[in-house]
């Protein structure tokens, strides 16, 4: 979408912090919400805007809105210097990429070797001092992006307790959903999604182990890209398990998400899965408004139809839009619920992997912090008033009791069984019906903060996360004031095609609306 210079001039004023959303539904806020990275690049190329102005604008928006949202843990004290350096490069026509000068927020489990912390939301990690940037951060900096700060998350990426509250961390408290402050932002990349939705950065980076990008993005009317395993390197990301963990962008539109993913993706010698995934995102990634024409798109309704009438209405409108775009819509593409079928194998495998991967991370990371799970558990017990006022640490305790030998044959059988079941659940449907992709509801409208979501809802994220397959959520509409998203999913390494499908749908549906920061839904 090309934005007129008249429109971008208003957006520039807003983004530069000259017009703040005191009335959050005011027109300037909507202009900012609709502005894409290419729009910002054109403005900076024409010197209507500098990266320094843009960065200052976001810092002011964070100062204004974050006391309510608790989406940002910290801002980068070196962000303005990086923005000025970017402006200097632009003056000499040495822009490095489409992200040159673009402010980006990182989930606070992503290492940076600077004056920011990397705590995974835990006060036990405040003394952590990573020796170098995560590989994905190296790529962002090399591309000219401005690392604006770190976003809140569900502590330890939602792998601390069965009763964990999405979006809460000991470091930064409870992230709030900007559409209704009494509703869940989902997790674990809650701060990244809320920050993107509220315009606290141009784009944010989240990570997913199971639903941690898709769920909060859907709950905040943003685009969330959970890639195939390995498309984005995990080196320097506080781990849950290397068999699931997938960093990815969360943005207000598919264009920005795709441009960011093009920078993030790349082979990392320290992450073998990234070499196998190198072809998933081509260097000349293109988004096509006609990408759905002639494609066979399966419709997965089972597990969400009939639970919420307004969500049903949004989903049926999505199906109508897909048909209008020339897709052949194939009903009955129901994917097997693997939540229970994989549980006997998945849970013990996850505990072993978490034990192995987190202990290795803690041991290798410099600074004053627990060096292993046993020390972490003890530290949390010592600071129960800060770390455990709302829920415990049952998953940490269970993982500490588990083995850590990834060569153990029992563990390997568990992992192979869980992954195989999940992959077949998707691949069999794609093959039997000759599908290019499957579409389903990303989630129900956000539940109240103090109540879990409806247990009847069948999320697609368990299937795609265990399988290592892509899942891209796009805004589809609203149930009252609450966003509803739809997911495009497919087999491994079909990420670029799914991005194009998501773009074609987005450009036809125009479903996103800026948040209004309502006190209650």
For each residue, the residues with C-beta under 8 A, 3 or more apart:
1: 36 255 507
2: 38 39
3: 7 8 11 34 35 36 39 42
4: 7 8
5: 8 9 46 48
6: 9 10
7: 3 4 10 11 31 34
8: 3 4 5 11 12 35 39 40 42 43 48
9: 5 6 12 13 43 48
10: 6 7 13 14 19 27 28 31
11: 3 7 8 14 15 28 31 32 34 35 39 43
12: 8 9 15 16 43 48 49 53
13: 9 10 16 18 19 28
14: 10 11 17 18 19 20 21 28 29 31 32 57
15: 11 12 32 35 40 49 53 54 57 58 199
16: 12 13 49 53 54 56 57
17: 14 20 53 56 57 58 59 60 61
18: 13 14 57
19: 10 13 14 26 28
20: 14 17 60 61 64
21: 14 24 26 28 29 61 64 65 199
22: 26
23: 26
24: 21 29 514 515 516 517
25: 29 30 514 516
26: 19 21 22 23 29 30
27: 10 30 31
28: 10 11 13 14 19 21 31 32
29: 14 21 24 25 26 32 33 199 514
30: 25 26 27 33 34 514
31: 7 10 11 14 27 28 34 35
32: 11 14 15 28 29 35 199 514
33: 29 30 199 252 512 514
34: 3 7 11 30 31
35: 3 8 11 15 31 32 39 40
36: 1 3 39 40 253 255 256
37: 40 41 98 99 102 202 203 255 256 259 260
38: 2 41 42 98 255 259
39: 2 3 8 11 35 36 42 43
40: 8 15 35 36 37 43 44 49 54 101 102 202
41: 37 38 44 45 98 100 101 102
42: 3 8 38 39 45 46
43: 8 9 11 12 39 40 46 48 49
44: 40 41 47 48 49 50 51 54 87 90 100 101
45: 41 42 90
46: 5 42 43
47: 44 50
48: 5 8 9 12 43 44
49: 12 15 16 40 43 44 53 54
50: 44 47 53 54 83 87 101
51: 44 54 55 83 84 86 87 90 100 101 102 103 146
52: 55 56 80 83 84 87
53: 12 15 16 17 49 50 56 57
54: 15 16 40 44 49 50 51 57 58 83 101 102 103 202
55: 51 52 58 59 79 80 82 83 103 146 148
56: 16 17 52 53 59 60 80 83
57: 14 15 16 17 18 53 54 60 61
58: 15 17 54 55 61 62 103 148 199 200 201 202
59: 17 55 56 62 63 75 79 80 148
60: 17 20 56 57 63 64
61: 17 20 21 57 58 64 65 198 199 200
62: 58 59 65 66 72 75 149 200
63: 59 60 66
64: 20 21 60 61
65: 21 61 62 68 69 71 178 198 200 517
66: 62 63 69 70 71 72 200
67: 70
68: 65 176 181 517
69: 65 66 72 175 176 178 194 195 198 200
70: 66 67 152 172 173 174 175 176 191
71: 65 66 151 152 175 176 190 191 192 194 195 198 200
72: 62 66 69 75 105 149 150 151 152 172 191 195 200
73: 108 117 119 121 149 150 151 152 169 171 172 191
74: 108 116 117 149 150
75: 59 62 72 79 148 149
76: 79 82 112 114 115 116 147 148 149 150
77: 115 116
78: 81 82 114 115 147
79: 55 59 75 76 82 83 103 146 147 148 149
80: 52 55 56 59 83 84
81: 78 84 85
82: 55 76 78 79 85 86 141 146 147
83: 50 51 52 54 55 56 79 80 86 87 101 103 146
84: 51 52 80 81 87 88
85: 81 82 88 89
86: 51 82 83 89 90 100 101 144 146
87: 44 50 51 52 83 84 90 91 101
88: 84 85 91 92
89: 85 86 92 94 95 96 100 144
90: 44 45 51 86 87 93 94 95 100 101
91: 87 88
92: 88 89
93: 90
94: 89 90
95: 89 90 100 101 144
96: 89 99 100 142 143 144
97: 100 143 144 145 263
98: 37 38 41 102 143 259 262 263
99: 37 96 102 104 140 143 144 145 259 260 263
100: 41 44 51 86 89 90 95 96 97 143 144 145
101: 40 41 44 50 51 54 83 86 87 90 95 144 145 146
102: 37 40 41 51 54 98 99 144 145 146 202 203
103: 51 54 55 58 79 83 145 146 148 201 202
104: 99 140 145 146 147 148 201 202 203 204 205 260
105: 72 148 149 150 151 191 192 195 196 200 201 203 204 205
106: 110 112 137 147 149 150 151 192 204 205
107: 110 150 151 153 189 191 192 204 205 206 207 247
108: 73 74 117 118 119 120 121 150 151 152 153 169 171 172 191
109: 118 119 120 121 153 157 207 237 238
110: 106 107 118 134 136 137 150 205 207 236 237 238 247
111: 118 130 132 133 134 137 236 237 238 365
112: 76 106 116 118 130 133 134 137 147 150
113: 130 131 132 133
114: 76 78 133 147
115: 76 77 78
116: 74 76 77 112 147 149 150
117: 73 74 108 125 126 128 150 171
118: 108 109 110 111 112 125 128 130 150 238
119: 73 108 109 122 123 124 125 126 128 169 171
120: 108 109 125 153 155 156 157 238
121: 73 108 109 152 153 154 155 156 169 170 171 172
122: 119 125 155 156 169 170 171 376 380 387
123: 119 126 170 171 383 386 387
124: 119 369 370 376 379 380 383 387
125: 117 118 119 120 122 128 369 370
126: 117 119 123 171 369
127: 367 368 369
128: 117 118 119 125 365 366 367 368 369
129: 365 366 367
130: 111 112 113 118 133 134 236 365 366 367
131: 113 365 366
132: 111 113 138 236
133: 111 112 113 114 130 137 138 141 236
134: 110 111 112 130 137 138 233 235 236 237
135: 138 139 233 235 236 268 270 271
136: 110 139 140 205 232 233 236 237 247 264
137: 106 110 111 112 133 134 140 141 147 236
138: 132 133 134 135 141 142
139: 135 136 142 143 263 264 266
140: 99 104 136 137 143 145 147 205 263 264
141: 82 133 137 138 144 145 147
142: 96 138 139
143: 96 97 98 99 100 139 140 263
144: 86 89 95 96 97 99 100 101 102 141
145: 97 99 100 101 102 103 104 140 141 263
146: 51 55 79 82 83 86 101 102 103 104
147: 76 78 79 82 104 106 112 114 116 137 140 141
148: 55 58 59 75 76 79 103 104 105 201
149: 62 72 73 74 75 76 79 105 106 116 201
150: 72 73 74 76 105 106 107 108 110 112 116 117 118
151: 71 72 73 105 106 107 108 189 191 192 194 195 204 206
152: 70 71 72 73 108 121 167 169 171 172 173 175 190 191
153: 107 108 109 120 121 157 167 169 187 188 189 190 191 192
154: 121 157 158 164 165 166 167 168 169 187 188 190 212
155: 120 121 122 158 160 164 168 169 170 171
156: 120 121 122 159 160 238 240 396
157: 109 120 153 154 188 207 209 212 238 240
158: 154 155 164 166 187 188 209 212
159: 156 209 240 350 354 395 399
160: 155 156 164 391 393 395 396
161: 164 391 392 393 394 395 396
162: 394 395
163: 391 392 394
164: 154 155 158 160 161 168 187 391
165: 154 168 174 390 391 449
166: 154 158 184 185 186 187 188 190 215 216
167: 152 153 154 174 175 176 184 185 186 187 190 191 194 216
168: 154 155 164 165 173 174 175 390
169: 73 108 119 121 122 152 153 154 155 172 173
170: 121 122 123 155 383 386 387
171: 73 108 117 119 121 122 123 126 152 155
172: 70 72 73 108 121 152 169 175 191
173: 70 152 168 169
174: 70 165 167 168 449
175: 69 70 71 152 167 168 172 185 187 190 191 194
176: 68 69 70 71 167 181 185 194
177: 180 181 183 184 185 194 219 220 446
178: 65 69 181 194 197 198 220 515 516 517
179: 183 197 219 220 221 446 481 482 483 515 516 517 518 521
180: 177 183 446 481 482 518 519 520 521
181: 68 176 177 178 517 518 519 520
182: 448 449 519 520 521
183: 177 179 180 219 445 446 447 448 449 482 521
184: 166 167 177 219 446 447 448 449 453
185: 166 167 175 176 177 190 191 193 194 216 219 220 446
186: 166 167 190 193 211 215 216 218 219 443 446
187: 153 154 158 164 166 167 175 190 212 215 216
188: 153 154 157 158 166 206 207 209 212 216
189: 107 151 153 192 193 204 206 207 208 212 213 216 217 224 250
190: 71 152 153 154 166 167 175 185 186 187 193 194 216
191: 70 71 72 73 105 107 108 151 152 153 167 172 175 185 194 195 204
192: 71 105 106 107 151 153 189 195 196 204 205 206 213 216 250
193: 185 186 189 190 196 197 204 206 213 216 217 219 220 222 224 250
194: 69 71 151 167 175 176 177 178 185 190 191 197 198 200 216 220
195: 69 71 72 105 151 191 192 198 200 201 204
196: 105 192 193 199 200 201 203 204 217 220 222 250 251 252
197: 178 179 193 194 220 221 222 252 515
198: 61 65 69 71 178 194 195 515 517
199: 15 21 29 32 33 58 61 196 252 514
200: 58 61 62 65 66 69 71 72 105 194 195 196
201: 58 103 104 105 148 149 195 196 204
202: 37 40 54 58 102 103 104 251 256
203: 37 102 104 105 196 249 250 251 256 257 260
204: 104 105 106 107 151 189 191 192 193 195 196 201 249 250 251
205: 104 105 106 107 110 136 140 192 247 248 249 250 260 264
206: 107 151 188 189 192 193 212 213 216 217 224 247 248 249 250
207: 107 109 110 157 188 189 212 213 237 245 246 247 248
208: 189 211 212 213 214 226 244 245 246 247 248 461 465
209: 157 158 159 188 212 240 241 244 245 246 465
210: 244 461 462 465 466
211: 186 208 214 215 459 461 462 465
212: 154 157 158 187 188 189 206 207 208 209 215 216
213: 189 192 193 206 207 208 216 217 224 225 226 246 248 250 473
214: 208 211 217 218 224 226 442 443 459 460 461 471 473 485 487
215: 166 186 187 211 212 218 219 442 443 459 461
216: 166 167 185 186 187 188 189 190 192 193 194 206 212 213 219 220 224 250
217: 189 193 196 206 213 214 220 222 223 224 250 442 473 485
218: 186 214 215 224 442 443 473 483 484 485 487
219: 177 179 183 184 185 186 193 215 216 443 446 482 483 485
220: 177 178 179 185 193 194 196 197 216 217 483 515
221: 179 197 475 478 483 485 511 512 513 515
222: 193 196 197 217 250 251 252 475 512
223: 217 249 250 251 252 253 254 256 257 472 473 474 475 502 506
224: 189 193 206 213 214 216 217 218 248 249 250 257 472 473 485
225: 213 248 249 250 257 258 261 470 472 495 499
226: 208 213 214 246 248 461 464 465 470 471 472 473
227: 231 232 246 247 248 261 265 277 280 281 470 495
228: 231 246 277 280 468 469 470 492 493 494 495
229: 243 244 246 273 277 468 469 492
230: 233 246 271 272 273 274 275 276 277 468
231: 227 228 246 248 261 265 274 277 280 281 470 493 495
232: 136 227 246 247 248 261 264 265 274
233: 134 135 136 230 236 247 266 268 270 271 274
234: 237 239 242 245 246 247 271 273
235: 134 135 268 270 271
236: 110 111 130 132 133 134 135 136 137 233
237: 109 110 111 134 136 207 234 245 247
238: 109 110 111 118 120 156 157 358 361
239: 234 242 245 354 357 358 360 361
240: 156 157 159 209 244 245 350 353 354 357 358
241: 209 244 245 349 350 353 354 357
242: 234 239 245 273 353 357
243: 229 349 353 415 419 468
244: 208 209 210 229 240 241 350 465 466 468
245: 207 208 209 234 237 239 240 241 242
246: 207 208 209 213 226 227 228 229 230 231 232 234 465 468
247: 107 110 136 205 206 207 208 227 232 233 234 237 264
248: 205 206 207 208 213 224 225 226 227 231 232 261 264
249: 203 204 205 206 223 224 225 256 257 260 261 264
250: 189 192 193 196 203 204 205 206 213 216 217 222 223 224 225 257
251: 196 202 203 204 222 223 254 255 256 257 260
252: 33 196 197 199 222 223 256 512
253: 36 223 256 257 506 512
254: 223 251 257 258 287 474 499 502 503 506
255: 1 36 37 38 251 258 259 287 503
256: 36 37 202 203 223 249 251 252 253 259 260
257: 203 223 224 225 249 250 251 253 254 260 261 499
258: 225 254 255 261 262 285 287 499 503
259: 37 38 98 99 255 256 262 263
260: 37 99 104 203 205 249 251 256 257 263 264
261: 225 227 231 232 248 249 257 258 264 265 281 285 495 499
262: 98 258 259 265 281 283 285
263: 97 98 99 139 140 143 145 259 260
264: 136 139 140 205 232 247 248 249 260 261
265: 227 231 232 261 262 277 280 281
266: 139 233 274 278
267: 274 275 278
268: 135 233 235 271 274 275
269: 275
270: 135 233 235
271: 135 230 233 234 235 268 274 275
272: 230 275 276
273: 229 230 234 242 276 277
274: 230 231 232 233 266 267 268 271 277 278
275: 230 267 268 269 271 272 278
276: 230 272 273
277: 227 228 229 230 231 265 273 274 280 493
278: 266 267 274 275
279: 282 493
280: 227 228 231 265 277 470 493 494 495 496
281: 227 231 261 262 265 285 495 496
282: 279 285 496
283: 262
284:
285: 258 261 262 281 282 496 499
286: 500
287: 254 255 258 291 499 500 503 504
288: 291 500 503 504
289: 503 504 507 508
290: 293 325 326 504
291: 287 288 295 497 500 501 503 504
292: 295 297 322 325 326 327 501 504 505
293: 290 325 326 327
294: 326 327 328
295: 291 292 326 327 328 436 437 501
296: 327 328 330 433 434 435 436
297: 292 322 327 328 329 330 435 436 437 438 439 501
298: 330 332 333 429 430 433 435 437 438 439
299: 319 329 330 331 332 333 438 439 440
300: 303 333 334 335 429 438 439 440 460
301: 304 305 315 331 334 440
302: 305 334 458
303: 300 337 456 457 458 459
304: 301 307 311 315 440 441 444 457 458
305: 301 302 312 315
306: 312
307: 304 311 312 444 454 456 457
308: 311 312 444 445 454 479
309: 312 313
310: 313 314 445 478 479 480 484
311: 304 307 308 314 315 441 444 445 479 484
312: 305 306 307 308 309 315 316
313: 309 310 316 317 477
314: 310 311 317 318 441 476 477 478 479 484 486
315: 301 304 305 311 312 318 319 441 476 484 486
316: 312 313 319 320
317: 313 314 320 321 476 477
318: 314 315 321 322 439 476 477 486 505 509
319: 299 315 316 322 323 329 439
320: 316 317 323 324
321: 317 318 324 325 505 508 509
322: 292 297 318 319 325 327 329 439 505
323: 319 320 326 327 329
324: 320 321 508
325: 290 292 293 321 322 504 505 508
326: 290 292 293 294 295 323
327: 292 293 294 295 296 297 322 323
328: 294 295 296 297
329: 297 299 319 322 323
330: 296 297 298 299 333 433 434 435
331: 299 301
332: 298 299 433
333: 298 299 300 330 429 433 435 438
334: 300 301 302 429
335: 300 425 426 429 438 440 460 463
336: 341 425 463
337: 303 340 341 458 462
338: 341 342 421 422 425 462 463 466
339: 342 343 458 462
340: 337 343
341: 336 337 338 421
342: 338 339 345 346 417 418 421 422 462 466
343: 339 340 346 347
344: 347 348
345: 342 348 349 413 414 415 417 418 421
346: 342 343 349 350 414 418 466
347: 343 344 350 351
348: 344 345 351 352 402 411 414
349: 241 243 345 346 352 353 411 414 415 418
350: 159 240 241 244 346 347 353 354
351: 347 348 354 355 395 398 399 401 402
352: 348 349 355 356 402 403 404 405 406 408 411 414
353: 240 241 242 243 349 350 356 357 406 415
354: 159 239 240 241 350 351 357 358 395 399 402
355: 351 352 358 359 373 399 400 402 403 404
356: 352 353 359 360 404 405 406
357: 239 240 241 242 353 354 360 361
358: 238 239 240 354 355 361 362 373 399
359: 355 356 362 363 372 373 404
360: 239 356 357 363 364
361: 238 239 357 358 364 365
362: 358 359 365 369 370 371 372 373 375 376
363: 359 360 371 372
364: 360 361
365: 111 128 129 130 131 361 362 369
366: 128 129 130 131
367: 127 128 129 130
368: 127 128
369: 124 125 126 127 128 362 365
370: 124 125 362 373 375 376 378 379
371: 362 363 375
372: 359 362 363 375 376
373: 355 358 359 362 370 376 377 396 399 400
374: 377 378 400
375: 362 370 371 372 378 379
376: 122 124 362 370 372 373 379 380 396
377: 373 374 380 381 393 396 397 400
378: 370 374 375 381 382
379: 124 370 375 376 382 383 387
380: 122 124 376 377 383 384 387 388 393 396
381: 377 378 384
382: 378 379
383: 123 124 170 379 380 386 387
384: 380 381 387 388 389
385: 388 389
386: 123 170 383 389
387: 122 123 124 170 379 380 383 384 393
388: 380 384 385 391 392 393
389: 384 385 386
390: 165 168
391: 160 161 163 164 165 388
392: 161 163 388
393: 160 161 377 380 387 388 396 397
394: 161 162 163 397 398
395: 159 160 161 162 351 354 398 399
396: 156 160 161 373 376 377 380 393 399 400
397: 377 393 394 400 401
398: 351 394 395 401 402
399: 159 351 354 355 358 373 395 396 402
400: 355 373 374 377 396 397
401: 351 397 398
402: 348 351 352 354 355 398 399
403: 352 355 408 411
404: 352 355 356 359
405: 352 356 408 411
406: 352 353 356 411 412
407: 411 412
408: 352 403 405 411 412
409: 412 413
410: 413 414
411: 348 349 352 403 405 406 407 408 414 415
412: 406 407 408 409 415 416
413: 345 409 410 416 417
414: 345 346 348 349 352 410 411 417 418
415: 243 345 349 353 411 412 418 419
416: 412 413 419 420
417: 342 345 413 414 420 421
418: 342 345 346 349 414 415 421 422 466
419: 243 415 416 422 423 466 467 468
420: 416 417 423 424
421: 338 341 342 345 417 418 424 425 466
422: 338 342 418 419 425 426 462 463 464 465 466 467 469
423: 419 420 426 427 467 468 469 492
424: 420 421 427 428
425: 335 336 338 421 422 428 429 463 467
426: 335 422 423 429 430 438 463 464 467 469 489 490 491
427: 423 424 430 431 491
428: 424 425 431 432
429: 298 300 333 334 335 425 426 432 433 435 438
430: 298 426 427 433 435 437 438 490 491
431: 427 428 434
432: 428 429
433: 296 298 330 332 333 429 430
434: 296 330 431
435: 296 297 298 330 333 429 430 438
436: 295 296 297 490 497 501
437: 295 297 298 430 488 489 490 494 497 498 501
438: 297 298 299 300 333 335 426 429 430 435 488 489 490
439: 297 298 299 300 318 319 322 486 487 488 489
440: 299 300 301 304 335 460 486 487 489
441: 304 311 314 315 444 484 485 486 487
442: 214 215 217 218 460 473 476 484 485 486 487
443: 186 214 215 218 219 446 453 457 459 484 485
444: 304 307 308 311 441 447 453 454 457 484
445: 183 308 310 311 479 480 482 483 484 521
446: 177 179 180 183 184 185 186 219 443 482 483 521
447: 183 184 444 451 452 453 454
448: 182 183 184 451
449: 165 174 182 183 184
450:
451: 447 448
452: 447 455
453: 184 443 444 447 457
454: 307 308 444 447 457
455: 452
456: 303 307
457: 303 304 307 443 444 453 454
458: 302 303 304 337 339
459: 211 214 215 303 443 462
460: 214 300 335 440 442 463 464 471 487 489
461: 208 210 211 214 215 226 464 465 471
462: 210 211 337 338 339 342 422 459 465 466
463: 335 336 338 422 425 426 460 466 467 469 489
464: 226 422 426 460 461 467 468 469 470 471 489
465: 208 209 210 211 226 244 246 422 461 462 468 471
466: 210 244 338 342 346 418 419 421 422 462 463
467: 419 422 423 425 426 463 464 492
468: 228 229 230 243 244 246 419 423 464 465 492
469: 228 229 422 423 426 463 464 489 490 491 492
470: 225 226 227 228 231 280 464 489 490 492 493 494 495 498
471: 214 226 460 461 464 465 487 488 489
472: 223 224 225 226 487 488 489 495 498 499 501 502
473: 213 214 217 218 223 224 226 442 485 486 487
474: 223 254 485 486 487 488 502 505 506 509 511
475: 221 222 223 483 484 485 506 509 511 512
476: 314 315 317 318 442 484 485 486 509 511
477: 313 314 317 318 483 484 509 511
478: 221 310 314 481 482 483 484 511 513
479: 308 310 311 314 445 482 484
480: 310 445 521
481: 179 180 478 516 518 521
482: 179 180 183 219 445 446 478 479 521
483: 179 218 219 220 221 445 446 475 477 478
484: 218 310 311 314 315 441 442 443 444 445 475 476 477 478 479
485: 214 217 218 219 221 224 441 442 443 473 474 475 476
486: 314 315 318 439 440 441 442 473 474 476 505
487: 214 218 439 440 441 442 460 471 472 473 474
488: 437 438 439 471 472 474 498 501 502 505
489: 426 437 438 439 440 460 463 464 469 470 471 472 498
490: 426 430 436 437 438 469 470 494 497 498
491: 426 427 430 469 494
492: 228 229 423 467 468 469 470
493: 228 231 277 279 280 470
494: 228 280 437 470 490 491 497 498
495: 225 227 228 231 261 280 281 470 472 498 499
496: 280 281 282 285 499 500
497: 291 436 437 490 494 500 501
498: 437 470 472 488 489 490 494 495 501 502
499: 225 254 257 258 261 285 287 472 495 496 502 503
500: 286 287 288 291 496 497 503 504
501: 291 292 295 297 436 437 472 488 497 498 504 505
502: 223 254 472 474 488 498 499 505 506
503: 254 255 258 287 288 289 291 499 500 506 507
504: 287 288 289 290 291 292 325 500 501 507 508
505: 292 318 321 322 325 474 486 488 501 502 508 509
506: 223 253 254 474 475 502 503 509 510 511 512
507: 1 289 503 504 510
508: 289 321 324 325 504 505
509: 318 321 474 475 476 477 505 506
510: 506 507
511: 221 474 475 476 477 478 506
512: 33 221 222 252 253 475 506
513: 221 478
514: 24 25 29 30 32 33 199
515: 24 178 179 197 198 220 221
516: 24 25 178 179 481
517: 24 65 68 178 179 181 198
518: 179 180 181 481 521
519: 180 181 182
520: 180 181 182
521: 179 180 182 183 445 446 480 481 482 518
